[in-house]
Amino acid sequence: MPPFFAHRITKYNPADRDERGHYNGAEDTVSDHGTVEAAYLEAIAVFAQESGVERLEIREPAVAGSVNFGLESPVDDTVSLGLFPPDLTGYHDGAEVSVPVVLESSRP
């Protein structure tokens, strides 16, 4: 069995998270959009490549039909983007997906 690792790529202080891991600090979260978000995704890609990781595990997935990030126009979910089939086959907690799919499904 391969080793299990979990990483959170964020600029936020871990002490400002509740018991479920949700951020509740004073830092403005709107600033995560755009170049900061792109840097997070690039860090994930580099970490995966450098460690030889080709697949990642989906944890606590959510599908809401469309997603609105506040500043941007609403975007379709991963199903509409063609990353998962309409019946959500393969989209569940613990499912393993390729790094490129993870990166693409994480973009607004």
OpenMM code with the backbone's topology and positions (N, CA, C; nanometers):
from openmm import Vec3, app, unit

residues = "MET PRO PRO PHE PHE ALA HIS ARG ILE THR LYS TYR ASN PRO ALA ASP ARG ASP GLU ARG GLY HIS TYR ASN GLY ALA GLU ASP THR VAL SER ASP HIS GLY THR VAL GLU ALA ALA TYR LEU GLU ALA ILE ALA VAL PHE ALA GLN GLU SER GLY VAL GLU ARG LEU GLU ILE ARG GLU PRO ALA VAL ALA GLY SER VAL ASN PHE GLY LEU GLU SER PRO VAL ASP ASP THR VAL SER LEU GLY LEU PHE PRO PRO ASP LEU THR GLY TYR HIS ASP GLY ALA GLU VAL SER VAL PRO VAL VAL LEU GLU SER SER ARG PRO".split()
positions = [
    Vec3(0.0851, -0.1174, 0.0000),
    Vec3(0.0000, 0.0000, 0.0000),
    Vec3(0.0901, 0.1242, 0.0000),
    Vec3(0.0605, 0.2199, -0.0896),
    Vec3(0.1414, 0.3419, -0.0941),
    Vec3(0.1174, 0.4267, 0.0302),
    Vec3(0.2134, 0.5112, 0.0652),
    Vec3(0.1938, 0.5975, 0.1824),
    Vec3(0.0809, 0.6966, 0.1587),
    Vec3(0.0131, 0.7320, 0.2654),
    Vec3(-0.0966, 0.8274, 0.2591),
    Vec3(-0.0474, 0.9636, 0.3074),
    Vec3(-0.0703, 1.0656, 0.2263),
    Vec3(-0.0342, 1.2012, 0.2636),
    Vec3(-0.1519, 1.2925, 0.2353),
    Vec3(-0.1703, 1.3910, 0.3187),
    Vec3(-0.2710, 1.4939, 0.2953),
    Vec3(-0.2031, 1.6286, 0.3130),
    Vec3(-0.2215, 1.7162, 0.2156),
    Vec3(-0.1609, 1.8487, 0.2210),
    Vec3(-0.2689, 1.9535, 0.1972),
    Vec3(-0.2588, 2.0628, 0.2669),
    Vec3(-0.3473, 2.1761, 0.2431),
    Vec3(-0.2593, 2.2908, 0.1974),
    Vec3(-0.2837, 2.3368, 0.0755),
    Vec3(-0.2080, 2.4477, 0.0191),
    Vec3(-0.2912, 2.5742, 0.0429),
    Vec3(-0.2433, 2.6601, 0.1305),
    Vec3(-0.3196, 2.7788, 0.1644),
    Vec3(-0.2309, 2.8834, 0.2304),
    Vec3(-0.2731, 3.0069, 0.2214),
    Vec3(-0.2014, 3.1152, 0.2881),
    Vec3(-0.2564, 3.1389, 0.4282),
    Vec3(-0.3631, 3.0685, 0.4655),
    Vec3(-0.4313, 3.0931, 0.5917),
    Vec3(-0.3694, 3.0159, 0.7071),
    Vec3(-0.3687, 3.0765, 0.8233),
    Vec3(-0.3158, 3.0165, 0.9446),
    Vec3(-0.4039, 2.8980, 0.9859),
    Vec3(-0.3460, 2.7804, 1.0060),
    Vec3(-0.4248, 2.6638, 1.0484),
    Vec3(-0.4990, 2.6870, 1.1805),
    Vec3(-0.4496, 2.7749, 1.2649),
    Vec3(-0.5165, 2.8043, 1.3918),
    Vec3(-0.6510, 2.8734, 1.3701),
    Vec3(-0.6730, 2.9282, 1.2499),
    Vec3(-0.7988, 2.9975, 1.2185),
    Vec3(-0.8994, 2.9062, 1.1490),
    Vec3(-0.8912, 2.7770, 1.1757),
    Vec3(-0.9852, 2.6807, 1.1176),
    Vec3(-1.0648, 2.6137, 1.2291),
    Vec3(-1.1907, 2.5812, 1.1981),
    Vec3(-1.2727, 2.5131, 1.2978),
    Vec3(-1.2448, 2.3631, 1.2938),
    Vec3(-1.3195, 2.2871, 1.3705),
    Vec3(-1.2967, 2.1424, 1.3805),
    Vec3(-1.3213, 2.0684, 1.2497),
    Vec3(-1.3932, 2.1285, 1.1567),
    Vec3(-1.4170, 2.0669, 1.0256),
    Vec3(-1.3173, 2.1160, 0.9209),
    Vec3(-1.2268, 2.2047, 0.9601),
    Vec3(-1.1264, 2.2560, 0.8679),
    Vec3(-1.1682, 2.3798, 0.7919),
    Vec3(-1.2842, 2.4341, 0.8223),
    Vec3(-1.3320, 2.5540, 0.7531),
    Vec3(-1.2634, 2.6778, 0.8107),
    Vec3(-1.2194, 2.7645, 0.7217),
    Vec3(-1.1510, 2.8869, 0.7634),
    Vec3(-1.2498, 2.9840, 0.8265),
    Vec3(-1.2152, 3.0399, 0.9421),
    Vec3(-1.3013, 3.1376, 1.0088),
    Vec3(-1.2207, 3.2570, 1.0611),
    Vec3(-1.1057, 3.2816, 1.0016),
    Vec3(-1.0207, 3.3927, 1.0434),
    Vec3(-1.0617, 3.5248, 0.9809),
    Vec3(-0.9839, 3.6267, 1.0091),
    Vec3(-1.0147, 3.7625, 0.9639),
    Vec3(-0.9654, 3.7920, 0.8222),
    Vec3(-0.8772, 3.7099, 0.7671),
    Vec3(-0.8210, 3.7320, 0.6332),
    Vec3(-0.9313, 3.7291, 0.5276),
    Vec3(-0.9262, 3.8206, 0.4329),
    Vec3(-1.0238, 3.8290, 0.3249),
    Vec3(-1.0052, 3.7122, 0.2285),
    Vec3(-1.1052, 3.6264, 0.2152),
    Vec3(-1.0933, 3.5097, 0.1275),
    Vec3(-1.1175, 3.5418, -0.0190),
    Vec3(-1.1717, 3.6583, -0.0491),
    Vec3(-1.1930, 3.6971, -0.1881),
    Vec3(-1.0592, 3.7078, -0.2613),
    Vec3(-0.9531, 3.7373, -0.1887),
    Vec3(-0.8222, 3.7544, -0.2500),
    Vec3(-0.7643, 3.6242, -0.3041),
    Vec3(-0.8287, 3.5117, -0.2776),
    Vec3(-0.7812, 3.3828, -0.3286),
    Vec3(-0.8049, 3.3661, -0.4783),
    Vec3(-0.8906, 3.4441, -0.5354),
    Vec3(-0.9251, 3.4276, -0.6762),
    Vec3(-0.8162, 3.4841, -0.7664),
    Vec3(-0.8124, 3.4355, -0.8882),
    Vec3(-0.7167, 3.4876, -0.9857),
    Vec3(-0.5778, 3.4315, -0.9680),
    Vec3(-0.4800, 3.5198, -0.9542),
    Vec3(-0.3400, 3.4763, -0.9519),
    Vec3(-0.3052, 3.3931, -0.8291),
    Vec3(-0.3669, 3.4220, -0.7144),
    Vec3(-0.3389, 3.3425, -0.5941),
    Vec3(-0.3895, 3.1999, -0.6135),
    Vec3(-0.5094, 3.1866, -0.6643),
    Vec3(-0.5659, 3.0535, -0.6893),
    Vec3(-0.4825, 2.9774, -0.7917),
    Vec3(-0.4386, 3.0443, -0.8951),
    Vec3(-0.3533, 2.9813, -0.9959),
    Vec3(-0.2229, 2.9319, -0.9333),
    Vec3(-0.1678, 3.0091, -0.8391),
    Vec3(-0.0449, 2.9673, -0.7703),
    Vec3(-0.0691, 2.8435, -0.6851),
    Vec3(-0.1850, 2.8344, -0.6193),
    Vec3(-0.2183, 2.7144, -0.5423),
    Vec3(-0.2179, 2.5917, -0.6333),
    Vec3(-0.2854, 2.6026, -0.7470),
    Vec3(-0.2958, 2.4892, -0.8387),
    Vec3(-0.1598, 2.4517, -0.8970),
    Vec3(-0.0772, 2.5502, -0.9250),
    Vec3(0.0580, 2.5226, -0.9745),
    Vec3(0.1396, 2.4500, -0.8678),
    Vec3(0.1247, 2.4895, -0.7420),
    Vec3(0.1957, 2.4218, -0.6328),
    Vec3(0.1543, 2.2756, -0.6241),
    Vec3(0.0256, 2.2483, -0.6371),
    Vec3(-0.0227, 2.1103, -0.6352),
    Vec3(0.0396, 2.0313, -0.7493),
    Vec3(0.0411, 2.0891, -0.8697),
    Vec3(0.0979, 2.0208, -0.9855),
    Vec3(0.2458, 1.9907, -0.9652),
    Vec3(0.3208, 2.0855, -0.9114),
    Vec3(0.4645, 2.0672, -0.8898),
    Vec3(0.4896, 1.9622, -0.7818),
    Vec3(0.4165, 1.9700, -0.6690),
    Vec3(0.4329, 1.8701, -0.5633),
    Vec3(0.4060, 1.7299, -0.6177),
    Vec3(0.2992, 1.7147, -0.6943),
    Vec3(0.2643, 1.5838, -0.7493),
    Vec3(0.3729, 1.5343, -0.8442),
    Vec3(0.4179, 1.6199, -0.9331),
    Vec3(0.5206, 1.5805, -1.0293),
    Vec3(0.6512, 1.5429, -0.9591),
    Vec3(0.6958, 1.6251, -0.8661),
    Vec3(0.8221, 1.6003, -0.7966),
    Vec3(0.8194, 1.4729, -0.7129),
    Vec3(0.7021, 1.4370, -0.6622),
    Vec3(0.6923, 1.3173, -0.5785),
    Vec3(0.6501, 1.1939, -0.6573),
    Vec3(0.6274, 1.2103, -0.7872),
    Vec3(0.5888, 1.0971, -0.8701),
    Vec3(0.4433, 1.0566, -0.8548),
    Vec3(0.3625, 1.1422, -0.7963),
    Vec3(0.2200, 1.1139, -0.7773),
    Vec3(0.1454, 1.1426, -0.9068),
    Vec3(0.0681, 1.0451, -0.9526),
    Vec3(-0.0103, 1.0622, -1.0752),
    Vec3(-0.1598, 1.0698, -1.0488),
    Vec3(-0.2016, 1.0244, -0.9305),
    Vec3(-0.3438, 1.0234, -0.8963),
    Vec3(-0.3616, 1.0778, -0.7553),
    Vec3(-0.4723, 1.1470, -0.7343),
    Vec3(-0.5075, 1.2005, -0.6037),
    Vec3(-0.6454, 1.1495, -0.5650),
    Vec3(-0.6762, 1.1571, -0.4375),
    Vec3(-0.8038, 1.1088, -0.3869),
    Vec3(-0.8997, 1.2252, -0.3640),
    Vec3(-1.0228, 1.2098, -0.4105),
    Vec3(-1.1272, 1.3101, -0.3872),
    Vec3(-1.1741, 1.2953, -0.2430),
    Vec3(-1.1787, 1.4048, -0.1706),
    Vec3(-1.2287, 1.4048, -0.0328),
    Vec3(-1.3451, 1.5014, -0.0220),
    Vec3(-1.4554, 1.4539, 0.0328),
    Vec3(-1.5758, 1.5337, 0.0559),
    Vec3(-1.6205, 1.6122, -0.0678),
    Vec3(-1.6483, 1.5423, -0.1789),
    Vec3(-1.6905, 1.6136, -0.3005),
    Vec3(-1.8291, 1.6737, -0.2859),
    Vec3(-1.8538, 1.7753, -0.3653),
    Vec3(-1.9847, 1.8408, -0.3653),
    Vec3(-2.0206, 1.8765, -0.5083),
    Vec3(-2.1472, 1.8596, -0.5415),
    Vec3(-2.1984, 1.8988, -0.6725),
    Vec3(-2.3245, 1.9789, -0.6476),
    Vec3(-2.3242, 2.1005, -0.6959),
    Vec3(-2.4394, 2.1872, -0.6723),
    Vec3(-2.5021, 2.2353, -0.8017),
    Vec3(-2.4699, 2.1729, -0.9143),
    Vec3(-2.5254, 2.2171, -1.0414),
    Vec3(-2.4418, 2.3240, -1.1057),
    Vec3(-2.4225, 2.4317, -1.0360),
    Vec3(-2.3300, 2.5345, -1.0807),
    Vec3(-2.2697, 2.5975, -0.9567),
    Vec3(-2.1578, 2.6598, -0.9758),
    Vec3(-2.0858, 2.7171, -0.8635),
    Vec3(-2.0662, 2.8653, -0.8895),
    Vec3(-2.0943, 2.9483, -0.7892),
    Vec3(-2.0732, 3.0911, -0.8015),
    Vec3(-1.9675, 3.1303, -0.6997),
    Vec3(-1.8576, 3.1859, -0.7462),
    Vec3(-1.7478, 3.2237, -0.6596),
    Vec3(-1.7563, 3.3692, -0.6162),
    Vec3(-1.8670, 3.4363, -0.6409),
    Vec3(-1.8854, 3.5728, -0.5938),
    Vec3(-1.8449, 3.6768, -0.6960),
    Vec3(-1.7167, 3.6877, -0.7259),
    Vec3(-1.6699, 3.7888, -0.8190),
    Vec3(-1.6865, 3.7453, -0.9641),
    Vec3(-1.6697, 3.6162, -0.9901),
    Vec3(-1.6801, 3.5664, -1.1262),
    Vec3(-1.8245, 3.5278, -1.1581),
    Vec3(-1.8536, 3.5094, -1.2856),
    Vec3(-1.9832, 3.4584, -1.3262),
    Vec3(-1.9948, 3.3143, -1.2809),
    Vec3(-2.1177, 3.2650, -1.2559),
    Vec3(-2.1326, 3.1252, -1.2178),
    Vec3(-2.0735, 3.0336, -1.3244),
    Vec3(-2.0139, 2.9231, -1.2802),
    Vec3(-1.9579, 2.8255, -1.3732),
    Vec3(-2.0230, 2.6912, -1.3504),
    Vec3(-2.0265, 2.6102, -1.4559),
    Vec3(-2.0835, 2.4767, -1.4450),
    Vec3(-1.9950, 2.3904, -1.3576),
    Vec3(-2.0533, 2.2876, -1.2975),
    Vec3(-1.9779, 2.1972, -1.2119),
    Vec3(-1.8926, 2.1008, -1.2943),
    Vec3(-1.8238, 2.0109, -1.2290),
    Vec3(-1.7335, 1.9185, -1.2973),
    Vec3(-1.8066, 1.8256, -1.3931),
    Vec3(-1.9340, 1.7990, -1.3681),
    Vec3(-2.0106, 1.7160, -1.4611),
    Vec3(-2.0271, 1.7906, -1.5932),
    Vec3(-2.0702, 1.9163, -1.5857),
    Vec3(-2.0917, 1.9955, -1.7063),
    Vec3(-1.9617, 2.0227, -1.7803),
    Vec3(-1.8508, 2.0265, -1.7083),
    Vec3(-1.7220, 2.0483, -1.7729),
    Vec3(-1.6713, 1.9229, -1.8436),
    Vec3(-1.7422, 1.8114, -1.8266),
    Vec3(-1.7023, 1.6872, -1.8920),
    Vec3(-1.5945, 1.6099, -1.8175),
    Vec3(-1.5673, 1.6471, -1.6916),
    Vec3(-1.4656, 1.5769, -1.6152),
    Vec3(-1.5197, 1.4483, -1.5545),
    Vec3(-1.6509, 1.4413, -1.5321),
    Vec3(-1.7170, 1.3217, -1.4816),
    Vec3(-1.8449, 1.3022, -1.5613),
    Vec3(-1.8923, 1.1782, -1.5749),
    Vec3(-2.0149, 1.1543, -1.6525),
    Vec3(-2.1386, 1.2083, -1.5806),
    Vec3(-2.2489, 1.2273, -1.6544),
    Vec3(-2.3707, 1.2835, -1.5956),
    Vec3(-2.4239, 1.2062, -1.4751),
    Vec3(-2.4012, 1.0751, -1.4707),
    Vec3(-2.4496, 0.9973, -1.3560),
    Vec3(-2.3522, 0.9999, -1.2387),
    Vec3(-2.2435, 1.0788, -1.2494),
    Vec3(-2.1426, 1.0974, -1.1465),
    Vec3(-2.0639, 0.9704, -1.1141),
    Vec3(-2.0627, 0.8742, -1.2053),
    Vec3(-1.9829, 0.7543, -1.1870),
    Vec3(-1.8383, 0.7950, -1.1620),
    Vec3(-1.7809, 0.7446, -1.0558),
    Vec3(-1.6427, 0.7756, -1.0237),
    Vec3(-1.6228, 0.9003, -0.9398),
    Vec3(-1.7302, 0.9737, -0.9128),
    Vec3(-1.7202, 1.0974, -0.8351),
    Vec3(-1.7785, 1.0721, -0.6967),
    Vec3(-1.6934, 1.0290, -0.6052),
    Vec3(-1.7375, 0.9985, -0.4696),
    Vec3(-1.6203, 1.0137, -0.3737),
    Vec3(-1.6502, 1.0226, -0.2459),
    Vec3(-1.5463, 1.0360, -0.1444),
    Vec3(-1.4544, 0.9146, -0.1513),
    Vec3(-1.3269, 0.9406, -0.1667),
    Vec3(-1.2292, 0.8329, -0.1749),
    Vec3(-1.1931, 0.7920, -0.3164),
    Vec3(-1.2627, 0.8452, -0.4170),
    Vec3(-1.2308, 0.8102, -0.5558),
    Vec3(-1.0938, 0.8651, -0.5931),
    Vec3(-1.0197, 0.7885, -0.6697),
    Vec3(-0.8897, 0.8346, -0.7182),
    Vec3(-0.9049, 0.8875, -0.8598),
    Vec3(-0.8466, 1.0049, -0.8843),
    Vec3(-0.8509, 1.0660, -1.0168),
    Vec3(-0.7124, 1.1175, -1.0524),
    Vec3(-0.6899, 1.1364, -1.1799),
    Vec3(-0.5592, 1.1843, -1.2251),
    Vec3(-0.5360, 1.3277, -1.1806),
    Vec3(-0.4102, 1.3639, -1.1660),
    Vec3(-0.3755, 1.5007, -1.1249),
    Vec3(-0.4349, 1.6034, -1.2214),
    Vec3(-0.4262, 1.5845, -1.3547),
    Vec3(-0.4868, 1.6856, -1.4432),
    Vec3(-0.6370, 1.7055, -1.4203),
    Vec3(-0.7105, 1.5974, -1.3896),
    Vec3(-0.8545, 1.6117, -1.3621),
    Vec3(-0.8759, 1.6890, -1.2327),
    Vec3(-0.7968, 1.6609, -1.1304),
    Vec3(-0.8078, 1.7349, -1.0045),
    Vec3(-0.7832, 1.8832, -1.0281),
    Vec3(-0.6793, 1.9144, -1.1015),
    Vec3(-0.6453, 2.0544, -1.1274),
    Vec3(-0.7566, 2.1238, -1.2048),
    Vec3(-0.8085, 2.0587, -1.3082),
    Vec3(-0.9121, 2.1207, -1.3897),
    Vec3(-1.0423, 2.1363, -1.3124),
    Vec3(-1.0756, 2.0389, -1.2290),
    Vec3(-1.2013, 2.0476, -1.1526),
    Vec3(-1.1927, 2.1487, -1.0397),
    Vec3(-1.0716, 2.1935, -1.0072),
    Vec3(-1.0514, 2.2914, -0.9001),
    Vec3(-1.0535, 2.4346, -0.9495),
    Vec3(-1.0517, 2.4525, -1.0798),
    Vec3(-1.0498, 2.5882, -1.1364),
    Vec3(-1.1911, 2.6438, -1.1440),
    Vec3(-1.2073, 2.7732, -1.1095),
    Vec3(-1.3407, 2.8339, -1.1252),
    Vec3(-1.3661, 2.8672, -1.2701),
] * unit.nanometer
topology = app.Topology()
chain = topology.addChain("A")
for resn in residues:
    res = topology.addResidue(resn, chain)
    for name in ("N", "CA", "C"):
        topology.addAtom(name, app.Element.getBySymbol(name[0]), res)
